[in-house]
Amino acid sequence: MSIGLIISLIILFIAAICGTFYAFRQEEKKMKQYEEEGVTVEEELRRSNAYEKSSLKTSLPVQVWIYVIAIGLSLLAFAIYLF
């Protein structure tokens, strides 16, 4: 494999990892905000229900797109390398 292809794949996977950490940091900020607001049983239950409803709509699509793009670009780079 050429060194350019290897470098581009490394950069691509680093970008995917950075996107993953970005999504993680968003969730971490929410947790910190919840801790600052105070904790009651009712609030925890409300947040838990809200998280269950919204996490699949927000976090999962971001993760899927990050990895779809990363895999697609990797396959494109590999195809370019072969031809």
QUIKA-V246404 format. One record per residue. SS is DSSP state (H for helix, E for strand, L for the rest). OMEGA is omega as a letter, one per 20 degrees, with the letter a starting at -180 (999 if undefined). Layout:
ss	omega
SS	OMEGA
SS	OMEGA
This chain:
ss	omega
L	a
L	a
H	r
H	r
H	r
H	r
H	a
H	r
H	r
H	r
H	r
H	r
H	r
H	r
H	r
H	r
H	r
H	r
H	r
H	r
H	r
H	r
H	r
H	a
H	r
H	r
H	r
H	r
H	r
H	a
H	a
H	r
H	r
H	r
H	a
H	a
H	a
L	a
L	r
L	a
H	a
H	r
H	r
H	r
H	r
H	r
H	r
H	r
H	r
H	a
H	r
H	a
H	a
H	a
H	r
H	r
H	a
H	a
H	a
H	r
H	r
H	r
H	a
H	a
H	r
H	a
H	r
H	r
H	a
H	a
H	r
H	r
H	r
H	r
H	r
H	r
H	r
H	r
H	r
H	r
H	a
H	a
L	999
